[in-house]
Amino acid sequence: MHIEPEEIAETLEMISRHHLDVRTVTLGLSLRACAADDIDEIARRVYDRVTSAAGRLVPVADAISREYGIPIVNKRISVTPVAELIASCGACDVSPIALALDRAGAEVGVDFVGGFSALVHKGIGEADRRLIDSIPAALAATERVCASVNVATTRAGINWDAVLLMAHTIKACAAATSDRDAIACAKLVVFCNMVEDNPFMAGAVHGSGEPDEVINVGISGPGAVRAVVESLSPDADLTEVAEAIKATAFKITRMGELVAREAARRLGVTFGIVDLSLAPTPAEGDSVAAILEAIGVERCGGPGTTMALALLNDAVKKGGAMGTSRAGGLSGAFIPVSEDANMVRAVRDGALTLEKLEAMMSVCSVGLDMIAIPGDTTAETIAGVIGDACAIGVANTKTTAARLIPVPGKTVGDEVEFGGLLGSAPIMSVNGWAGTRLARRGGRVPAPLGGLKN
């Protein structure tokens, strides 16, 4: 991989002035060998596997960061969906595995561990149900563990029974951490078309098609892209804007490719993918919404926002794909409300609503992310919101997701503080006309005809 001196100089400027970083170096680990018929034995094997395989992850990432001058914000681990390990174990409460993952994560020094997960898009197995029932206790009792559940795919349609079950699970997570502003919900995401190699939390898992150990890297650079767009002439047309974003995404991706290859080499594991996503932080200017406003929308959420986001997402993918042959994960622009200072401002100003976020989700990565809603929002209403997100993903053959946080005791206009990269957010209004009949119908929404591609 040849890198020109000019590329190095441009990258250093983006790092020093515009918050460019590698958001995460994520080590994916297979836990298939940890399956057993006793819950405590599984937990012991999981702890031993993670601590032995990931012991050098943080020192290696820190050394690369120092040597190349590239900030690496998070070091993370993703594991085999835990529901796949517990089929022969009869324990109703499988949170001991989450506790083992949390202890192992603390031992090796990572920020998060993803994979307390299940895939139920065609039906809920007995082991899947036990895992889902354990999510509230597991997330309430752990600091680093994240959970995810896939409830829909373009090939299978939407498992509506699973959607309602997850809505009740979200409410239970909120209740279990009501004294911490429902923080457990910030570590739980409900997916449509989940991918196997996502390095970002809370949805990272180590899929069944992956090698035993693999490095996946997630890059980030909203501030760098914003600066480039702002540097253009006010008369620049949208084609020029797209080309400028594409060129910047290429440079950012080259940095991610360098870090991923070097981390994999030093750890002696497979280099998996570079996720090309623009992931905002609460820092001023490090914002996807700020890019949309630099493109020309007066405030994120106003008319034209969805078009501007589609342009941004497309340019990021095209530029990133030129920078690496290992593009994967989610790869696009993220719109997590609480983690994006300009989105928070747009919500406070009344420019950005939940309905507008649904429209934006149709053209970007994932979608309804880190949205704080009133604590008294019903499970049926939450199910309806998740269902809408899944319908967009199923119809468009794309990954969509919902990370909704019903904060007990909070109502529209109140504020909630999650801290760190999770940021803070005002409580958003949710349309109260979902009713109860739709959510209680059950069954499965059939897959679209477009899903039959063989």
C-alpha positions in Angstrom: 0.0 0.0 0.0 1.7 3.2 -1.2 0.9 6.5 0.4 2.2 9.8 -1.0 3.7 12.5 1.3 0.9 14.9 0.2 -1.7 12.4 1.5 0.1 12.3 4.9 0.1 16.1 5.1 -3.6 16.4 4.3 -4.4 13.7 6.8 -2.5 15.3 9.6 -4.3 18.6 9.0 -7.6 16.8 9.2 -6.6 15.2 12.4 -5.3 18.3 14.1 -8.0 20.7 12.9 -11.2 18.7 12.1 -11.5 15.8 14.6 -10.5 13.1 12.1 -10.0 9.8 13.8 -10.3 6.1 13.6 -13.5 5.6 15.6 -12.9 2.0 16.5 -10.5 -0.9 16.0 -12.8 -3.9 16.6 -11.6 -7.5 17.1 -14.1 -10.0 16.0 -14.0 -13.3 17.9 -15.7 -16.6 17.3 -17.1 -18.2 20.5 -18.4 -21.3 19.0 -16.0 -23.5 21.0 -17.5 -22.0 24.2 -20.8 -23.8 23.9 -21.6 -26.2 26.8 -24.6 -27.6 28.7 -23.9 -25.6 31.9 -24.3 -21.8 32.0 -21.3 -21.3 34.4 -19.1 -23.4 32.2 -20.1 -21.3 29.1 -19.3 -18.1 31.1 -15.9 -19.5 32.1 -15.0 -20.5 28.6 -16.1 -17.1 27.2 -14.0 -15.2 29.7 -10.9 -17.4 29.0 -11.4 -17.1 25.2 -11.8 -13.3 25.2 -8.9 -12.6 27.6 -6.5 -14.9 25.8 -7.4 -13.7 22.3 -7.8 -10.0 23.0 -5.1 -9.4 25.5 -2.8 -7.5 23.0 -5.6 -5.5 21.3 -5.4 -2.3 23.3 -1.5 -2.1 23.5 -1.2 -2.8 19.7 -3.9 -0.1 18.9 -2.3 2.4 21.2 1.2 1.7 19.7 -0.2 2.3 16.2 -1.9 5.5 17.3 1.4 6.8 18.8 3.6 5.8 15.9 1.4 7.1 13.1 -0.2 10.1 15.0 -3.7 8.8 14.2 -6.2 9.0 17.1 -7.9 5.7 17.7 -10.9 6.5 19.9 -12.2 3.1 20.8 -11.0 -0.4 21.0 -13.8 -2.9 20.9 -14.6 -6.6 20.7 -17.5 -8.3 18.8 -18.4 -11.9 19.4 -20.6 -14.7 18.1 -24.3 -14.0 18.8 -24.6 -15.4 22.3 -27.9 -17.1 21.5 -26.0 -19.5 19.4 -24.0 -20.8 22.4 -26.9 -21.6 24.8 -29.1 -24.1 22.9 -27.9 -27.1 25.0 -27.9 -25.0 28.2 -31.2 -25.0 30.1 -30.6 -21.8 32.1 -33.5 -19.3 31.9 -31.2 -16.4 32.9 -28.2 -16.3 30.6 -26.9 -12.9 32.0 -23.9 -14.7 33.6 -22.4 -14.8 30.0 -22.9 -11.0 29.8 -21.1 -10.6 33.1 -18.3 -12.8 31.9 -18.0 -10.7 28.7 -18.0 -7.5 30.9 -15.2 -8.8 33.2 -13.2 -9.9 30.2 -13.6 -6.6 28.5 -12.4 -4.8 31.7 -9.5 -7.2 31.9 -8.2 -6.4 28.4 -9.1 -2.7 28.6 -11.6 -2.4 25.7 -14.4 0.1 25.7 -17.3 -2.1 24.5 -18.1 -5.8 23.8 -20.9 -6.5 21.3 -22.7 -9.7 20.6 -25.2 -10.4 23.4 -27.4 -10.9 20.4 -30.0 -13.1 18.6 -31.2 -13.4 15.0 -35.0 -14.0 15.0 -36.2 -12.6 11.6 -37.9 -15.9 10.6 -38.9 -17.1 14.1 -37.9 -17.0 17.8 -36.2 -20.1 19.0 -36.2 -21.3 22.6 -32.6 -20.1 23.1 -33.3 -16.8 21.4 -36.2 -16.2 23.7 -34.1 -16.9 26.8 -31.4 -14.5 25.6 -33.9 -11.7 24.8 -35.6 -12.2 28.2 -32.1 -11.8 29.8 -31.2 -8.6 28.0 -32.6 -6.1 30.6 -30.8 -7.7 33.5 -27.6 -8.2 31.5 -27.4 -4.6 30.3 -28.3 -3.2 33.7 -25.6 -5.2 35.4 -22.8 -4.5 32.9 -20.8 -1.5 31.8 -19.4 -2.6 28.4 -21.7 -5.2 27.0 -24.0 -4.3 24.1 -27.0 -6.2 22.7 -28.7 -6.5 19.4 -31.5 -8.4 17.8 -32.3 -8.8 14.1 -36.1 -9.0 13.5 -36.4 -8.6 9.8 -34.7 -9.2 6.4 -35.5 -8.5 2.8 -35.6 -12.3 2.2 -37.8 -13.1 5.2 -39.9 -10.1 5.8 -40.7 -8.7 9.3 -41.2 -11.0 12.3 -43.9 -8.9 13.9 -44.0 -11.1 17.0 -40.3 -10.4 17.5 -40.8 -6.6 17.0 -43.4 -6.5 19.8 -41.2 -8.6 22.0 -38.3 -6.2 21.5 -40.6 -3.2 22.2 -41.4 -4.7 25.6 -37.7 -5.5 26.1 -36.8 -1.9 25.5 -39.3 -0.8 28.1 -37.9 -3.4 30.5 -34.4 -2.1 29.9 -35.5 1.4 30.6 -37.2 0.3 33.9 -34.1 -1.7 34.9 -31.9 1.5 34.6 -34.5 4.1 35.5 -32.0 5.6 38.0 -29.5 6.1 35.1 -31.7 7.7 32.5 -32.4 4.3 30.9 -28.8 3.9 29.8 -29.4 0.1 29.1 -31.5 1.2 26.1 -28.5 3.0 24.7 -26.7 -0.4 24.5 -29.5 -2.2 22.7 -30.3 -1.9 19.0 -33.1 -3.7 16.9 -32.0 -4.4 13.4 -33.4 -5.2 9.9 -30.8 -6.8 7.6 -28.1 -7.0 10.2 -24.6 -7.3 8.8 -21.9 -9.8 10.1 -18.9 -7.5 10.1 -20.2 -4.2 11.7 -17.4 -2.7 14.0 -19.7 -0.1 15.5 -21.7 -0.4 18.7 -24.2 -1.2 19.9 -24.8 -3.5 16.9 -21.5 -5.2 16.4 -21.5 -9.0 16.2 -19.1 -11.6 14.8 -21.1 -13.4 12.1 -21.2 -17.0 11.2 -19.4 -16.4 7.9 -16.4 -14.7 9.6 -13.0 -16.3 10.4 -12.2 -17.2 14.0 -10.4 -13.9 14.7 -10.6 -10.7 12.5 -9.9 -7.0 12.7 -12.5 -4.6 11.5 -12.0 -0.9 11.6 -14.5 1.9 11.6 -13.3 5.3 10.4 -14.9 8.7 11.1 -14.5 12.2 9.7 -17.6 14.4 9.7 -15.5 17.4 10.7 -13.1 16.9 7.9 -15.9 16.6 5.3 -17.7 19.6 6.8 -14.5 21.7 6.5 -14.1 20.7 2.8 -17.7 21.6 1.9 -17.4 24.9 3.8 -14.2 25.7 1.8 -16.0 25.5 -1.5 -17.3 28.6 -3.3 -20.8 29.6 -2.4 -21.6 29.2 -6.1 -20.3 25.6 -6.3 -23.0 23.3 -7.7 -24.1 20.0 -6.2 -21.9 18.0 -8.5 -18.9 19.9 -7.3 -20.0 19.3 -3.7 -20.3 15.6 -4.3 -16.9 15.4 -5.9 -15.3 17.2 -3.0 -16.9 14.9 -0.5 -15.9 11.8 -2.6 -12.2 12.9 -2.7 -12.2 13.5 1.1 -13.8 10.1 1.8 -11.1 8.5 -0.3 -8.3 10.1 1.9 -10.1 9.2 5.1 -10.5 5.6 4.0 -6.9 5.2 3.1 -6.0 6.1 6.7 -8.5 3.4 7.9 -7.0 0.9 5.6 -3.5 1.6 6.9 -4.6 1.2 10.5 -6.6 -2.0 9.8 -3.7 -3.7 7.9 -1.2 -2.8 10.5 -3.4 -3.9 13.5 -4.1 -7.2 11.8 -0.5 -7.8 11.0 0.7 -7.1 14.5 -2.0 -9.2 16.1 -1.5 -12.1 13.6 -5.2 -12.2 12.7 -7.2 -11.7 9.5 -7.8 -8.2 8.2 -11.6 -8.0 7.7 -13.2 -4.7 6.5 -13.0 -0.9 6.7 -16.4 0.6 7.6 -16.6 3.9 5.7 -19.2 5.4 8.0 -19.2 9.1 9.1 -19.9 8.8 12.8 -20.4 12.1 14.6 -19.4 13.0 18.2 -20.8 15.6 20.5 -17.8 17.8 19.8 -18.8 21.0 18.0 -18.3 20.7 14.3 -17.8 16.9 14.3 -21.3 16.6 13.0 -23.2 15.0 10.1 -25.9 17.5 10.5 -23.3 20.3 10.1 -22.3 18.8 6.8 -25.9 18.9 5.6 -26.2 22.5 6.7 -22.9 23.3 5.0 -24.3 21.8 1.8 -27.1 24.4 2.1 -30.0 23.3 4.3 -30.7 26.1 6.8 -31.2 23.6 9.6 -31.0 19.8 9.6 -34.6 18.5 9.2 -35.7 21.3 6.9 -36.9 20.7 3.4 -34.0 19.3 1.3 -32.4 17.5 4.2 -33.1 14.0 2.8 -31.7 14.9 -0.6 -28.6 16.4 0.9 -28.1 13.3 3.1 -28.5 11.1 0.0 -25.8 13.0 -1.8 -23.5 12.8 1.2 -24.1 9.1 1.7 -23.5 8.3 -2.0 -20.3 10.3 -2.2 -18.9 8.7 1.0 -19.5 5.2 -0.4 -18.0 6.0 -3.8 -15.0 7.7 -2.4 -14.4 5.1 0.2 -14.8 2.3 -2.3 -11.9 3.7 -4.2 -9.8 3.9 -1.1 -10.1 0.2 0.0 -11.0 -3.1 -1.6 -12.3 -4.2 1.9 -15.3 -1.9 2.3 -17.9 -3.4 4.6 -19.9 -3.0 7.8 -22.5 -0.3 7.5 -20.5 2.2 5.4 -22.4 5.5 5.1 -23.5 8.5 7.2 -24.8 7.9 10.8 -27.5 10.1 12.2 -27.5 9.4 16.0 -29.3 12.3 17.5 -27.7 12.5 21.0 -24.2 12.1 19.5 -24.5 15.0 17.0 -24.5 18.5 18.4 -26.2 20.1 15.4 -28.9 17.4 15.4 -29.6 18.2 19.1 -29.9 21.9 18.2 -32.2 21.0 15.3 -34.5 19.1 17.6 -34.5 21.9 20.1 -35.4 24.4 17.4 -38.3 22.2 16.2 -36.7 21.6 12.8 -36.0 17.8 13.2 -38.7 15.4 14.1 -39.0 11.6 14.5 -40.9 11.5 11.2 -38.2 13.4 9.4 -35.6 11.0 10.8 -37.6 8.1 9.3 -37.3 9.8 5.9 -33.6 10.4 6.3 -33.1 6.7 7.3 -34.2 5.6 3.9 -31.0 7.1 2.3 -28.3 6.7 5.0 -26.7 4.1 7.4 -29.0 2.5 10.0 -31.4 5.3 10.9 -33.3 5.9 14.2 -30.3 6.0 16.4 -29.9 7.3 20.0 -33.4 8.9 20.2 -34.6 9.8 23.6 -38.4 9.6 23.9 -40.9 10.1 26.8 -40.8 7.4 29.4 -44.5 6.8 29.2 -44.4 5.8 25.5 -46.2 2.6 25.1 -44.7 -0.7 23.9 -47.2 -0.7 21.1 -46.0 2.7 19.9 -42.4 1.6 20.1 -43.2 -1.5 18.1 -44.8 0.7 15.4 -41.7 2.9 15.2 -39.5 -0.2 14.9 -41.9 -1.7 12.3 -41.6 1.5 10.2 -37.8 1.3 10.3 -37.9 -2.4 9.3 -40.3 -1.7 6.4 -37.8 0.8 5.0 -35.0 -1.7 5.3 -36.9 -4.6 3.8 -38.3 -2.6 0.9 -34.9 -1.0 0.0 -32.7 -4.0 0.7 -30.6 -2.0 3.3 -29.7 -2.2 6.9 -31.9 -0.2 9.1 -32.2 -0.1 12.9 -33.8 1.5 15.9 -32.1 2.5 19.1 -34.9 4.1 21.1 -34.6 5.3 24.7 -37.8 5.8 26.6 -36.5 7.7 29.7 -38.7 7.1 32.8 -40.0 10.3 34.3 -39.0 12.4 31.3 -41.4 14.1 28.9 -41.1 16.2 25.7 -38.7 19.1 26.1 -36.8 17.6 29.1 -33.1 16.9 28.6 -31.1 13.7 29.3 -27.3 13.3 29.7 -25.7 10.0 28.7 -22.0 11.2 28.8 -19.0 10.5 26.6 -19.6 9.7 23.0 -23.2 9.1 23.7 -23.8 12.8 24.3 -27.0 14.3 25.5 -30.4 15.0 23.9 -33.8 16.6 24.4 -36.7 14.2 24.7 -38.4 14.0 21.3 -42.1 13.8 20.6 -43.6 10.5 19.4 -46.8 10.4 17.4 -49.4 8.9 19.9 -51.8 7.4 17.3 -50.3 3.9 17.0 -53.1 2.3 19.0 -52.9 -1.3 20.1 -54.5 -3.4 17.4 -51.7 -3.4 14.9 -49.0 -4.3 17.4 -51.1 -7.2 18.7 -51.9 -8.8 15.4 -48.7 -10.9 15.5 -47.4 -13.0 12.6 -45.0 -12.1 9.9 -45.1 -9.3 7.3 -44.3 -11.2 4.1 -41.1 -10.5 2.2 -41.4 -8.3 -0.8 -41.3 -9.9 -4.3 -37.9 -8.1 -4.8 -36.4 -10.3 -2.1 -36.8 -13.4 -4.5 -33.6 -12.9 -6.5 -32.4 -16.4 -7.1 
